[in-house]
Amino acid sequence: MSKQFLGIYAAYIKQYIAYKRGLGFKYETEEIILSIFDR
């Protein structure tokens, strides 16, 4: 489930999600929350 981030923090959010998933976390609910923050 890959949300589209368009705000000024989009690159940072994408990197953060990739980092967390790289550590083994699913990070799906958090991705939704961050997409709301990104609006």
GIMOVEN-V115687 format. One line per field, one symbol per residue. ss: DSSP state (@ for helix, = for strand, . for the rest). psi: psi as a letter, one per 30 degrees, with the letter a starting at -180 (. if undefined). burial: # if it has 24 or more other ideal C-beta (glycine too) atoms within 12 Angstrom, else .. A space follows every 10 residues. Layout:
# GIMOVEN-V115687
ss=???
psi=???
burial=???
This chain:
# GIMOVEN-V115687
ss=.........@ @@@@@@@@@@ @@......@@ @@@@@@@..
psi=jjlkkfafge eeeeeeeeee effgkeheee eeeeeeef.
burial=....#..... ..#...#... ......#... #..##....
